Amino acid sequence: MRRGLAGLCLLAVSLPQLALAQPVQEPVADVRPGAPEAVSDGEASDAPIDVVVTAAPTATDPDDVTPAVFALGRERLDVPGATLASSLATVPGVQVQRSGGDADVALARVRGGRSAQTPLFLAGIRLDDELTGAIDLSTLPPAMLHRATVYRGHAPRAGDALGIGGAIWLEPRLPRGREATVTAGAGSFGRRELRAGLTYGGPELAVTAAGGFRRGRGDFSFIDDGGTRFDESDDVERRRLNADHETFDGWSMLRWSGKRHRVIALVHGLRRDAGAPGLQLPGAREARIRLERALGAVAADVVCAEGWCQLHASSSLVQTSYRLQDPRAELGAREGASNQSQGARQRVRLVLRPLEQLSVGAGFTYYQSRLSVSEVSSRRQLLRPQLDLGWSPHEQVDITAIAALPCHDLRGALEEPEGGFCSVLAPVGRVGLRYRPHEAVAVFGNAGRYVRVPTLGERFGVSPAVRGNPDLVEERGWSTEVGVSSQGGVGAWSWWGQLVGFGIWSDDLIAYRRASVGAVRPYNVGSARSLGLEVAGGVGWRRWVALELALTALDPRDVTPDRQLEADLLPFTARWVAVPGLTLRTPSWPKLGLEEARLTSRFRYQASRVADPAGLITLPEQTLWSVGGALSFVGEVELGLELTNLLDQRTVDFIGYPLPGRAFFLRSAARW
């Protein structure tokens, strides 16, 4: 532990980085004369974007500036060999649960909550499924994204959910004009990647189609301790078996915009075939997994009256299927396992501005889903009316208020209705305030009450290894945060910073425990509370040098009054995470045809975590250091190299799967 902290302090001084990931309370553009404006709504223009601080996410919710947010720009997302999970892991307050290599399941947790408590939106369309209440981040290619905004504690007004874990808002890249792209890459452990995209259209109408192929062996080495963790004499280095994967995905988007309307249509398909290695004692050699997903959605924003009335409507359909083939019962399912989920969501929201300083929103969401596990089905229906308000009584003060009354109905195939349609009626809400005593300083705070109803997978089961519990009740909790942010610039220098303290109190928290050999089952844990502090800041000189440091301190505790265990730390949550780094750029060299050279170094320290309620099993601390570089040439050609886990640290994730050691990924991209 002392060596890890010493290394952290050393690298915090020598290798900090401002990786163009800023909190977006207020935009601060490059102070140089003639610097172009940032392009909003994820749209690219012919002019290069040259800003120090990411512009405010106008495509998300410009009327809600009170929550603590953190934005990742395209440069931080589109890194050679990176996944969306590895990019989000550098955001303060976010911890990612991985189960192996880059194509294995990866879920995001915010402020110590579970992934099911953090809804994820793409272009305003919610993507969570009914298996776990979350989406596997490894299935979303970062190359298609323009920006990722993390609302760390409170979802925005524009969303249709209020969760204890905030929300993740992804904005797709929607270029203007005509564009074709081809990207190819290769790296360690047999990784290969090929992507291509084509955009055709103009400022009003554009169509984008993109697809990709990714494969890898996933055969990185790990230390097999033979089940005797404290006896190193029998430790053997082995290679991960049956961890190959092959993924195909396709995306098609249409944008139609005018003075009074904006329509986005999205179609997506994905198929992944992969081995299921299991725990490496003894491991699985023939178990296979197939994952398929199809998504269709359309969203429209219409100005019904210039300046005071706007209408939003969206409709989406998501279908996900999962099949496990286990002919030798290596994972305890000789007959295999299969499940399929479908979800349809419709939403309408009207925003009125009776006064310039006041906006009032009224929305209605209807959601219907079905989950089939081994031919046994269950279903959910949701009706969610919402009222929200944004008021600026003074140019320095902003107030937000949201109230919703979700009505849930969850039922298994053999269950009869009880008590009418609303089996769970759960009022929720949030109040937020921001005060700006100075144009470069903002103080903000939020308080809210939230309810999360168990997913169908939690109530009725996902597979023979992950069973359901129909007696689960909904989680209920309170969440508060208070913070201060500042950003600005003087001459060629710019800076930003954010300090946030938060507290979360939950009752009937849903967790998992072993039900029998080879099977787990969810249960309501009682009462829990998490207190934390998030610090993020950076400084930049023009666009040539940028530094950053993000630090998260968290104290998650089980505070159930009649608990039997003396240990009270909540499992699988690190109490300290720090991410410093450095970005260096060079000016253009016309004689060499080089527009820019970029070098990035990022260091991530994560403290140890307990893996069981009794605190008897501890997952070791992680010290991950990555270095990357890119060369951008005239003619929109780029070469990039990323080296990850340079210290070759060997560790495991929360369920015992080994994580990769040192690796590299090389990529070339062309755009014309």
C-alpha angles and dihedrals in degrees: 000000000000092000090051092051092045090052090048092054092047095050092042086065100038104032112032119146139198096203094183092266109132139167106252105219093127129356119245113190128205107289094218114110114261097019108154123242122259114257114239132214094038093286122141124218132197091255117081116251109240111176132132098210122041112251120250112278098254091169089061110047120317090180095062112067099148104087125085107255138175125196131205115204127213093268091059093045103043098061121145109268094357125134128208088253094057091049094049091048088073093059115102112254094020124112121180124214111211129182101202132302133016094281096046123099114293124181131183123230121192123206093346096306126127121267090248088065093062115069117207123214130193114195087341092307116121112231104186116125133211097250098077103348090249139076127243105251092205089071095061113081111219091212090077094055130092097186142353118209119193117203096199102197111004132036118232127255091254092062126086096224138061110204136176088233098052117229142279115227118196121194116199122223109256108179125200121229127008122327140160125192135187123185128183129179144169135187150149124330093027096299116169128172135181125177134172134181139180130197125188127178145059141260093299104035128025136159124203126192123180137165140177146194125208131176140163144164095232089205099144118154125253139175114262106203093187090238092295103107097176096046110075094178093087097042113129130184111233138171123245110255131211092011100126119128140187122193132185121186135171133191131188124182134180124197122193115176138167140156093289105023145041124190127185123186121189132191122180138174132181137180126182128182114189144156118254103223096180121191110332094238092106096335131200126274105177106028112116135190130204120192123186129179134179125187133182123176143158128192129184135189116195128183102223093181123011112253100359113044132051130168126204123191130172139172129188141175123197127183124184129180130187127187129183120196112195108167095170096041089240089150095037097262109100092170091045126231134255137182136174130194131191126188132182122189130185124184137180125184129177121197120195128190107198088166132026090243096043134067125177123193131194120186141173128199128190119189129179126179141168131201124197119192115182090336093309110115137199132179143204133203127189133189113187123179115185137188121192137175137198118192132176105189089172133021088249098045131070124181128192128189128178130181127177136171108205116194113203132192118186120176141165122226093263098039121109122216114270124193096357128286099317105072087164122029108185121178113203136174150158138212121199136182134190125188124188111198088173133020090248098043131064130180116199141173140179138190126185148161120228140186127194118194116210115263120243089253091056093048101039105021139258103224141338088279096047108047129188134242114210090189093067116125127205124276116244126193152156125228132190135177136178123188149158127214134186136181137161144119143245118199108312093347127089132179142182136183142174133192119187132175119192144176131198125190118188135183125201092010111193114237137156132245135173112278098179139333108317096001137092131196132196123242139172108263101199120234129357137171134193125196121187151161127216123196123183131164146140147178131216137192109213104302097306102080128028131170133188143178126190119184130181125189116187135179109191115182140177104228099176105150097224099038114146100209124084092211111080107176114122111242127253096017123118115219095208130037125168129180118184125166152151136234123194126186135185129214120252120283105206094183090061094039089242119143097181144347118207133191122190130184123184131180125194124191120188121182124229121282134208114238101199136041092248092056093232096125119057127190110216126249118266128225109186122179123183132181126192140172140187137195117205116198133194109273096045097281120144135184119196137182128189126189115193134193092010091177088059092227115185115215143138135235129240097286096043101264114143118246124220123271126214113344143162137207128196122196138179124194134185128191128184 
